[in-house]
C-alpha cells in the first residue's frame, strides 16, 4: 500500500468515514476518483490533496509530500519519506510555495504583450506570474 493510501485510510478512521463513496461525498469528488486512488491506479492531484488537508486540518504540505512520494520512482521514495520526517520534526511545513505556486508559473517568450515579466533577458525567456 502506498503512503497516500495509508494516509487516506487513517483519515477515514479518524473522521469515522465508513466507505470510499462517503469520503468522495465529503471531498466533493466522483466516487470513482477515490476508488482509483485507493486501488493504486492513480495518485491524487494537488487539488484533491488540498481538499484532503482541508477535511482533516492537516498541513497541506504533508498531504502533497505523501502524494509525491506515492507517485515517485522507487529510487527516490526514500528521499520523499525523509523530507516528510524532517518537515514533521520541524513542526513547520514550508513547501507551500514549491507545490502550490510554482505550477502556476508559466514560461513565455519575451514580448511586450506578455505583461509583467521577470527573468533573465539573456535567454529570451521570462517567467510570467
TIRO-2110 file (N, C-alpha, C; in Angstrom, 1 decimal):
// TIRO-2110
0.9, -1.2, 0.0, N, 1, A
0.0, 0.0, 0.0, CA, 1, A
0.9, 1.2, 0.0, C, 1, A
0.6, 2.2, -0.9, N, 2, A
1.3, 3.4, -1.0, CA, 2, A
1.1, 4.3, 0.2, C, 2, A
2.0, 5.3, 0.5, N, 3, A
1.8, 6.2, 1.6, CA, 3, A
0.5, 7.0, 1.5, C, 3, A
0.1, 7.4, 0.4, N, 4, A
-1.1, 8.2, 0.3, CA, 4, A
-2.3, 7.4, 0.6, C, 4, A
-2.3, 6.1, 0.2, N, 5, A
-3.5, 5.2, 0.5, CA, 5, A
-3.5, 5.0, 2.0, C, 5, A
-2.4, 4.8, 2.7, N, 6, A
-2.3, 4.6, 4.1, CA, 6, A
-2.9, 5.8, 4.8, C, 6, A
-2.5, 7.0, 4.3, N, 7, A
-3.0, 8.2, 4.9, CA, 7, A
-4.5, 8.4, 4.8, C, 7, A
-5.0, 8.1, 3.6, N, 8, A
-6.4, 8.2, 3.4, CA, 8, A
-7.2, 7.2, 4.3, C, 8, A
-6.7, 6.0, 4.5, N, 9, A
-7.3, 5.1, 5.4, CA, 9, A
-7.3, 5.6, 6.8, C, 9, A
-6.2, 6.3, 7.2, N, 10, A
-6.1, 6.9, 8.5, CA, 10, A
-7.2, 8.0, 8.7, C, 10, A
-7.3, 8.8, 7.6, N, 11, A
-8.3, 9.9, 7.6, CA, 11, A
-9.7, 9.3, 7.7, C, 11, A
-10.0, 8.3, 7.0, N, 12, A
-11.3, 7.6, 7.1, CA, 12, A
-11.6, 7.2, 8.6, C, 12, A
-10.6, 6.6, 9.2, N, 13, A
-10.7, 6.1, 10.6, CA, 13, A
-10.9, 7.3, 11.5, C, 13, A
-10.1, 8.3, 11.4, N, 14, A
-10.2, 9.5, 12.3, CA, 14, A
-11.5, 10.2, 12.1, C, 14, A
-12.0, 10.3, 10.9, N, 15, A
-13.3, 11.0, 10.7, CA, 15, A
-14.5, 10.1, 10.7, C, 15, A
-14.4, 8.8, 11.0, N, 16, A
-15.5, 7.9, 11.1, CA, 16, A
-16.2, 7.7, 9.7, C, 16, A
-15.4, 7.8, 8.7, N, 17, A
-16.0, 7.6, 7.3, CA, 17, A
-15.8, 6.1, 7.0, C, 17, A
-17.0, 5.5, 6.7, N, 18, A
-17.0, 4.1, 6.5, CA, 18, A
-16.8, 3.5, 5.1, C, 18, A
-16.8, 4.4, 4.1, N, 19, A
-16.7, 3.9, 2.8, CA, 19, A
-16.0, 5.0, 1.9, C, 19, A
-15.4, 4.5, 0.8, N, 20, A
-14.8, 5.4, -0.2, CA, 20, A
-15.9, 6.3, -0.8, C, 20, A
-17.1, 5.9, -1.0, N, 21, A
-18.2, 6.7, -1.5, CA, 21, A
-18.5, 7.9, -0.6, C, 21, A
-18.5, 7.6, 0.7, N, 22, A
-18.8, 8.7, 1.7, CA, 22, A
-17.6, 9.7, 1.7, C, 22, A
-16.4, 9.2, 1.6, N, 23, A
-15.2, 10.1, 1.5, CA, 23, A
-15.3, 10.9, 0.3, C, 23, A
-15.7, 10.3, -0.8, N, 24, A
-15.9, 11.1, -2.1, CA, 24, A
-16.9, 12.2, -1.9, C, 24, A
-18.0, 11.9, -1.2, N, 25, A
-19.0, 12.9, -1.0, CA, 25, A
-18.4, 14.1, -0.2, C, 25, A
-17.7, 13.8, 0.9, N, 26, A
-17.1, 14.8, 1.7, CA, 26, A
-16.1, 15.7, 1.0, C, 26, A
-15.4, 15.1, 0.0, N, 27, A
-14.4, 15.8, -0.8, CA, 27, A
-15.0, 16.4, -2.0, C, 27, A
-16.3, 16.2, -2.3, N, 28, A
-17.0, 16.7, -3.5, CA, 28, A
-16.3, 16.2, -4.7, C, 28, A
-16.1, 14.8, -4.7, N, 29, A
-15.4, 14.2, -5.9, CA, 29, A
-16.3, 13.0, -6.3, C, 29, A
-16.1, 12.6, -7.6, N, 30, A
-16.8, 11.4, -8.0, CA, 30, A
-16.3, 10.2, -7.2, C, 30, A
-17.1, 9.2, -6.9, N, 31, A
-16.7, 8.1, -6.1, CA, 31, A
-15.6, 7.3, -6.9, C, 31, A
-15.6, 7.3, -8.2, N, 32, A
-14.6, 6.6, -9.0, CA, 32, A
-13.2, 7.2, -8.7, C, 32, A
-13.1, 8.5, -8.5, N, 33, A
-11.8, 9.1, -8.2, CA, 33, A
-11.2, 8.5, -7.0, C, 33, A
-11.9, 8.4, -5.9, N, 34, A
-11.4, 7.9, -4.6, CA, 34, A
-11.1, 6.4, -4.8, C, 34, A
-11.9, 5.7, -5.5, N, 35, A
-11.7, 4.2, -5.8, CA, 35, A
-10.4, 4.0, -6.6, C, 35, A
-10.2, 4.9, -7.6, N, 36, A
-8.9, 4.8, -8.4, CA, 36, A
-7.7, 5.1, -7.5, C, 36, A
-7.8, 6.0, -6.6, N, 37, A
-6.7, 6.4, -5.8, CA, 37, A
-6.4, 5.2, -4.8, C, 37, A
-7.5, 4.7, -4.2, N, 38, A
-7.3, 3.6, -3.2, CA, 38, A
-6.9, 2.3, -3.8, C, 38, A
-7.1, 2.1, -5.1, N, 39, A
-6.7, 0.9, -5.8, CA, 39, A
-5.2, 1.0, -6.3, C, 39, A
-4.7, 2.3, -6.2, N, 40, A
-3.3, 2.5, -6.7, CA, 40, A
-3.2, 2.8, -8.2, C, 40, A
-4.4, 3.0, -8.8, N, 41, A
-4.4, 3.2, -10.3, CA, 41, A
-3.9, 4.7, -10.6, C, 41, A
-4.3, 5.6, -9.7, N, 42, A
-3.9, 7.0, -9.8, CA, 42, A
-3.4, 7.5, -8.5, C, 42, A
-2.7, 8.7, -8.6, N, 43, A
-2.3, 9.4, -7.4, CA, 43, A
-3.1, 10.7, -7.4, C, 43, A
-3.6, 11.1, -6.2, N, 44, A
-4.4, 12.3, -6.1, CA, 44, A
-3.7, 13.5, -6.7, C, 44, A
-4.5, 14.4, -7.4, N, 45, A
-3.9, 15.6, -7.9, CA, 45, A
-3.7, 16.6, -6.7, C, 45, A
-3.0, 17.6, -6.9, N, 46, A
-2.7, 18.6, -5.9, CA, 46, A
-4.0, 19.2, -5.3, C, 46, A
-5.0, 19.4, -6.2, N, 47, A
-6.3, 19.9, -5.8, CA, 47, A
-7.0, 18.9, -4.8, C, 47, A
-6.9, 17.6, -5.1, N, 48, A
-7.5, 16.6, -4.2, CA, 48, A
-6.7, 16.6, -2.9, C, 48, A
-5.4, 16.8, -2.9, N, 49, A
-4.6, 16.8, -1.7, CA, 49, A
-5.0, 18.0, -0.8, C, 49, A
-5.3, 19.1, -1.5, N, 50, A
-5.7, 20.3, -0.7, CA, 50, A
-7.1, 20.1, -0.1, C, 50, A
-8.0, 19.4, -0.8, N, 51, A
-9.3, 19.1, -0.2, CA, 51, A
-9.1, 18.1, 1.0, C, 51, A
-8.2, 17.1, 0.9, N, 52, A
-8.0, 16.2, 2.0, CA, 52, A
-7.5, 16.9, 3.2, C, 52, A
-6.5, 17.8, 3.0, N, 53, A
-5.9, 18.6, 4.1, CA, 53, A
-7.0, 19.5, 4.7, C, 53, A
-7.9, 20.0, 3.9, N, 54, A
-9.0, 20.9, 4.5, CA, 54, A
-9.9, 20.0, 5.3, C, 54, A
-10.2, 18.8, 4.9, N, 55, A
-11.1, 17.9, 5.6, CA, 55, A
-10.5, 17.5, 7.0, C, 55, A
-9.2, 17.3, 7.0, N, 56, A
-8.6, 16.8, 8.2, CA, 56, A
-8.0, 17.8, 9.1, C, 56, A
-7.7, 19.0, 8.5, N, 57, A
-7.0, 20.0, 9.3, CA, 57, A
-5.5, 19.8, 9.3, C, 57, A
-5.0, 18.8, 8.6, N, 58, A
-3.6, 18.5, 8.5, CA, 58, A
-2.9, 19.6, 7.5, C, 58, A
-1.6, 19.8, 7.7, N, 59, A
-1.0, 20.8, 6.8, CA, 59, A
-1.0, 20.2, 5.3, C, 59, A
-1.3, 21.1, 4.4, N, 60, A
-1.5, 20.7, 3.0, CA, 60, A
-0.1, 20.1, 2.5, C, 60, A
1.0, 20.6, 3.0, N, 61, A
2.3, 20.1, 2.6, CA, 61, A
2.5, 18.7, 2.9, C, 61, A
2.0, 18.3, 4.0, N, 62, A
2.1, 16.8, 4.4, CA, 62, A
1.4, 16.0, 3.4, C, 62, A
0.2, 16.3, 3.0, N, 63, A
-0.6, 15.5, 2.0, CA, 63, A
0.1, 15.6, 0.7, C, 63, A
0.6, 16.7, 0.3, N, 64, A
1.3, 16.8, -1.0, CA, 64, A
2.6, 16.0, -1.0, C, 64, A
3.3, 16.0, 0.1, N, 65, A
4.5, 15.1, 0.1, CA, 65, A
4.2, 13.7, 0.0, C, 65, A
3.1, 13.2, 0.7, N, 66, A
2.7, 11.8, 0.7, CA, 66, A
2.3, 11.4, -0.8, C, 66, A
1.6, 12.3, -1.4, N, 67, A
1.2, 12.1, -2.8, CA, 67, A
2.4, 12.0, -3.7, C, 67, A
3.3, 12.9, -3.5, N, 68, A
4.6, 12.9, -4.3, CA, 68, A
5.4, 11.7, -4.1, C, 68, A
5.5, 11.3, -2.8, N, 69, A
6.2, 10.0, -2.5, CA, 69, A
5.5, 8.8, -3.2, C, 69, A
4.2, 8.8, -3.2, N, 70, A
3.5, 7.7, -3.8, CA, 70, A
3.7, 7.6, -5.3, C, 70, A
3.8, 8.8, -6.0, N, 71, A
4.0, 8.7, -7.4, CA, 71, A
5.4, 8.7, -7.9, C, 71, A
6.4, 8.8, -6.9, N, 72, A
7.8, 8.9, -7.3, CA, 72, A
8.3, 7.5, -7.7, C, 72, A
9.4, 7.5, -8.5, N, 73, A
10.0, 6.3, -8.8, CA, 73, A
10.6, 5.7, -7.5, C, 73, A
10.8, 4.4, -7.5, N, 74, A
11.3, 3.6, -6.3, CA, 74, A
12.6, 4.2, -5.8, C, 74, A
13.5, 4.7, -6.8, N, 75, A
14.8, 5.2, -6.4, CA, 75, A
14.7, 6.5, -5.6, C, 75, A
13.6, 7.2, -5.7, N, 76, A
13.5, 8.5, -5.0, CA, 76, A
12.6, 8.4, -3.8, C, 76, A
11.9, 7.3, -3.6, N, 77, A
10.9, 7.2, -2.5, CA, 77, A
11.5, 7.5, -1.1, C, 77, A
12.7, 7.0, -0.8, N, 78, A
13.4, 7.2, 0.5, CA, 78, A
13.6, 8.7, 0.7, C, 78, A
13.9, 9.5, -0.4, N, 79, A
14.1, 10.9, -0.2, CA, 79, A
12.9, 11.6, 0.2, C, 79, A
11.7, 11.2, -0.4, N, 80, A
10.4, 11.8, -0.1, CA, 80, A
10.1, 11.5, 1.4, C, 80, A
10.3, 10.2, 1.8, N, 81, A
9.9, 9.8, 3.1, CA, 81, A
10.8, 10.6, 4.1, C, 81, A
12.1, 10.8, 3.8, N, 82, A
13.0, 11.6, 4.6, CA, 82, A
12.5, 13.0, 4.7, C, 82, A
12.1, 13.6, 3.6, N, 83, A
11.6, 15.0, 3.6, CA, 83, A
10.4, 15.2, 4.5, C, 83, A
9.5, 14.2, 4.5, N, 84, A
8.3, 14.3, 5.3, CA, 84, A
8.7, 14.2, 6.8, C, 84, A
9.7, 13.3, 7.1, N, 85, A
10.1, 13.2, 8.5, CA, 85, A
10.8, 14.5, 9.0, C, 85, A
11.6, 15.1, 8.2, N, 86, A
12.2, 16.4, 8.5, CA, 86, A
11.2, 17.5, 8.7, C, 86, A
10.2, 17.6, 7.8, N, 87, A
9.2, 18.6, 8.0, CA, 87, A
8.3, 18.4, 9.2, C, 87, A
8.0, 17.1, 9.5, N, 88, A
7.2, 16.8, 10.7, CA, 88, A
8.0, 17.1, 12.0, C, 88, A
9.3, 16.8, 12.0, N, 89, A
10.1, 17.2, 13.2, CA, 89, A
10.2, 18.7, 13.4, C, 89, A
10.3, 19.4, 12.3, N, 90, A
10.4, 20.8, 12.4, CA, 90, A
9.1, 21.4, 12.9, C, 90, A
8.1, 20.7, 12.7, N, 91, A
6.8, 21.2, 13.1, CA, 91, A
6.3, 22.4, 12.2, C, 91, A
7.0, 22.6, 11.2, N, 92, A
6.6, 23.7, 10.2, CA, 92, A
6.7, 23.1, 8.8, C, 92, A
5.7, 23.3, 8.1, N, 93, A
5.8, 22.9, 6.7, CA, 93, A
5.9, 24.2, 5.8, C, 93, A
7.0, 24.2, 5.1, N, 94, A
7.3, 25.4, 4.3, CA, 94, A
7.4, 25.2, 2.8, C, 94, A
6.8, 24.1, 2.4, N, 95, A
6.9, 23.8, 1.0, CA, 95, A
5.7, 24.3, 0.1, C, 95, A
4.9, 25.1, 0.7, N, 96, A
3.7, 25.6, 0.0, CA, 96, A
4.0, 26.2, -1.3, C, 96, A
5.0, 27.1, -1.3, N, 97, A
5.4, 27.8, -2.5, CA, 97, A
5.8, 26.8, -3.6, C, 97, A
6.6, 25.8, -3.3, N, 98, A
7.0, 24.8, -4.3, CA, 98, A
5.9, 24.1, -4.9, C, 98, A
4.9, 23.7, -4.1, N, 99, A
3.8, 22.8, -4.6, CA, 99, A
2.7, 23.6, -5.1, C, 99, A
2.4, 24.8, -4.6, N, 100, A
1.2, 25.5, -5.0, CA, 100, A
1.4, 26.7, -5.9, C, 100, A
2.6, 27.3, -5.8, N, 101, A
2.8, 28.5, -6.6, CA, 101, A
3.6, 28.2, -7.9, C, 101, A
4.6, 27.3, -7.8, N, 102, A
5.4, 27.1, -9.0, CA, 102, A
4.6, 26.4, -10.1, C, 102, A
3.6, 25.6, -9.9, N, 103, A
2.9, 25.1, -11.0, CA, 103, A
2.1, 26.1, -11.7, C, 103, A
1.8, 27.3, -11.1, N, 104, A
1.1, 28.3, -11.7, CA, 104, A
1.9, 29.2, -12.6, C, 104, A
3.2, 29.0, -12.5, N, 105, A
4.2, 29.9, -13.2, CA, 105, A
4.2, 29.3, -14.7, C, 105, A
4.2, 30.2, -15.6, N, 106, A
4.3, 29.7, -17.0, CA, 106, A
5.5, 30.4, -17.6, C, 106, A
6.2, 29.7, -18.5, N, 107, A
7.3, 30.3, -19.2, CA, 107, A
6.8, 30.8, -20.5, C, 107, A
7.2, 32.0, -20.8, N, 108, A
6.7, 32.6, -22.1, CA, 108, A
7.8, 33.3, -22.8, C, 108, A
7.7, 33.4, -24.1, N, 109, A
8.7, 34.2, -24.8, CA, 109, A
8.6, 35.6, -24.4, C, 109, A
9.7, 36.3, -24.4, N, 110, A
9.8, 37.7, -24.1, CA, 110, A
9.1, 38.5, -25.2, C, 110, A
8.1, 39.3, -24.8, N, 111, A
7.5, 40.2, -25.8, CA, 111, A
6.7, 41.2, -25.0, C, 111, A
6.5, 42.4, -25.5, N, 112, A
5.7, 43.4, -24.8, CA, 112, A
4.3, 43.0, -24.5, C, 112, A
3.7, 42.1, -25.2, N, 113, A
2.3, 41.7, -25.0, CA, 113, A
2.1, 40.8, -23.8, C, 113, A
3.2, 40.3, -23.2, N, 114, A
3.0, 39.4, -22.1, CA, 114, A
2.8, 40.0, -20.7, C, 114, A
2.8, 41.3, -20.7, N, 115, A
2.5, 42.0, -19.4, CA, 115, A
3.8, 42.0, -18.5, C, 115, A
3.5, 41.9, -17.2, N, 116, A
4.6, 42.0, -16.2, CA, 116, A
5.4, 40.7, -16.3, C, 116, A
6.7, 40.8, -16.4, N, 117, A
7.6, 39.7, -16.5, CA, 117, A
8.8, 39.8, -15.6, C, 117, A
9.4, 38.7, -15.3, N, 118, A
10.6, 38.8, -14.6, CA, 118, A
11.5, 37.6, -15.1, C, 118, A
12.8, 37.8, -15.1, N, 119, A
13.6, 36.7, -15.6, CA, 119, A
14.9, 37.2, -16.3, C, 119, A
15.6, 36.3, -16.8, N, 120, A
16.9, 36.7, -17.5, CA, 120, A
16.6, 37.0, -19.0, C, 120, A
16.8, 38.2, -19.3, N, 121, A
16.6, 38.6, -20.7, CA, 121, A
17.7, 38.0, -21.6, C, 121, A
18.8, 37.6, -21.1, N, 122, A
19.9, 37.0, -21.9, CA, 122, A
19.4, 35.7, -22.6, C, 122, A
18.4, 35.0, -22.1, N, 123, A
17.9, 33.8, -22.7, CA, 123, A
16.7, 34.0, -23.5, C, 123, A
16.2, 35.2, -23.5, N, 124, A
15.0, 35.4, -24.4, CA, 124, A
13.7, 34.9, -23.8, C, 124, A
13.7, 34.4, -22.6, N, 125, A
12.6, 33.8, -21.9, CA, 125, A
12.4, 34.4, -20.6, C, 125, A
11.2, 34.6, -20.2, N, 126, A
10.8, 35.2, -18.9, CA, 126, A
9.8, 34.3, -18.2, C, 126, A
9.8, 34.4, -16.9, N, 127, A
8.8, 33.7, -16.1, CA, 127, A
7.6, 34.7, -15.9, C, 127, A
6.5, 34.2, -16.4, N, 128, A
5.3, 35.1, -16.3, CA, 128, A
4.5, 34.7, -15.1, C, 128, A
4.2, 35.6, -14.2, N, 129, A
3.5, 35.3, -13.0, CA, 129, A
2.0, 35.7, -13.2, C, 129, A
END
